[in-house]
């Protein structure tokens, strides 16, 4: 991802920055993004998926999009140590639009997420770099780069999802 190589630098967001930025609130935690994304934007899918394999690593780049609107919420680049994951999960990763975090949850793989390195891209989007390991043995699973869409768009998508949920009541 070109945006990651030209980031403005790593920083720790303040409470004020997090209060003003939906993307910073979503990024600044030590956990999988999938539960936060689905809670904020509803059902999600991986679009524009590209997968390459080199040695013991599988690189999956994708745009994570709201199923309801089709709009991109997050750009993800995952460098996955596929030999440390169940064959079925790797097969699903290659052949479905399911988010990687959801596959980890579905396969009941207990993971730890390292403290994220938050950064800002030159065009004003926020992102994070982190590592995912298997909890009990510390076995490496994935290096992650996630870049959120602009806060203005994220707020619109989240509002639409909130309105949709309200109309169901």
Secondary structure, DSSP 4 states (H G I P E B T S, - for coil): -HHHHT---EE---HHHHHH-HHHHHHSSSS-HHHHHHHHH-SEEEEEEEEEEETTEEEEEEEEEETTT--EEEEEEEEEEGGGS-HHHHHHHHH----HHHHHHHTT--EEEPPPEEEE-TTS-EEEEEEEEETTT--EEEEEEEEEPPHHHHHHHHHHHHHHHHHT-
